[in-house]
Amino acid sequence: MNKNNFIKQLGIKSKIASTKLANINSNTKNRALQNAKDIILSSALELIKVNQQDIDNAINKKLSTAMIDRLTLNMNRIEGM
């Protein structure tokens, strides 16, 4: 599957998911969000490590300092998710 088809399919699936999520009660949504938070926080060090590769690529491509800052993950930013 090429990139355009992948993105199109992702959009279609997102729309279907949003319709289903609209009909789920708040307690279920809150539990799902808490689970997502727990997974993100438990993976924080790995996320930061992998993010460093993105930062290195951005530096090599001479992206602006502002763009690099937006790409950069740290614990404060991860906790803010």
Backbone torsions as a table, in degrees:
resi	resn	phi	psi	omega
1	MET	NA	130.6	179.1
2	ASN	-79.5	170.1	-174.7
3	LYS	-59.8	-42.7	-179.0
4	ASN	-63.7	-42.9	177.8
5	ASN	-65.2	-39.8	178.5
6	PHE	-59.7	-47.8	-178.8
7	ILE	-64.6	-41.0	178.1
8	LYS	-61.7	-45.9	179.3
9	GLN	-64.3	-38.5	177.4
10	LEU	-61.8	-42.4	177.2
11	GLY	-62.8	-42.7	178.8
12	ILE	-62.6	-46.7	-180.0
13	LYS	-64.5	-36.1	178.4
14	SER	-64.5	-40.9	179.1
15	LYS	-63.9	-43.0	178.0
16	ILE	-62.5	-44.7	-179.5
17	ALA	-63.7	-39.1	-178.8
18	SER	-64.6	-35.8	177.4
19	THR	-65.2	-43.4	178.8
20	LYS	-66.0	-42.0	-179.2
21	LEU	-64.8	-31.0	-179.9
22	ALA	-62.8	-22.7	-177.2
23	ASN	-102.0	7.7	179.4
24	ILE	-95.2	141.6	-177.6
25	ASN	-70.5	161.1	-174.2
26	SER	-61.9	-38.9	-179.7
27	ASN	-60.9	-42.2	179.1
28	THR	-65.6	-42.9	178.0
29	LYS	-62.4	-43.1	-178.9
30	ASN	-64.5	-38.3	176.7
31	ARG	-64.7	-41.3	178.9
32	ALA	-63.7	-43.3	178.1
33	LEU	-64.0	-40.1	178.0
34	GLN	-64.1	-41.2	177.1
35	ASN	-62.3	-42.5	178.2
36	ALA	-62.0	-43.2	178.1
37	LYS	-59.7	-46.7	-179.4
38	ASP	-60.3	-42.2	179.9
39	ILE	-65.5	-44.7	179.7
40	ILE	-61.6	-46.5	-178.4
41	LEU	-66.5	-37.6	179.9
42	SER	-70.8	-18.2	179.7
43	SER	-104.4	9.3	-171.5
44	ALA	-56.5	-46.9	-177.7
45	LEU	-64.1	-39.4	177.4
46	GLU	-65.9	-41.8	177.9
47	LEU	-60.0	-43.1	179.9
48	ILE	-65.4	-40.9	179.6
49	LYS	-62.7	-46.9	179.5
50	VAL	-67.3	-36.7	178.8
51	ASN	-61.0	-30.8	179.5
52	GLN	-59.9	-33.5	176.3
53	GLN	-63.4	-40.9	177.1
54	ASP	-62.8	-42.0	-179.7
55	ILE	-64.6	-44.3	178.0
56	ASP	-60.1	-42.6	177.5
57	ASN	-63.1	-40.8	179.7
58	ALA	-63.8	-40.8	178.4
59	ILE	-64.7	-44.3	179.2
60	ASN	-62.6	-31.9	178.3
61	LYS	-86.6	3.3	176.9
62	LYS	59.1	40.8	174.6
63	LEU	-69.3	159.5	-178.2
64	SER	-65.4	157.0	177.4
65	THR	-58.8	-39.4	179.6
66	ALA	-63.3	-41.7	179.2
67	MET	-65.9	-42.8	178.5
68	ILE	-62.1	-41.0	177.6
69	ASP	-60.5	-42.1	179.3
70	ARG	-65.0	-29.7	179.3
71	LEU	-79.0	-21.8	-170.3
72	THR	-76.2	127.4	174.3
73	LEU	-101.4	142.7	170.2
74	ASN	-144.7	177.2	-175.7
75	MET	-61.2	-39.3	179.5
76	ASN	-61.4	-43.1	-179.9
77	ARG	-68.9	-38.6	178.2
78	ILE	-66.2	-43.0	178.0
79	GLU	-63.4	-29.1	178.3
80	GLY	-73.8	-15.8	178.6
81	MET	-67.2	NA	NA
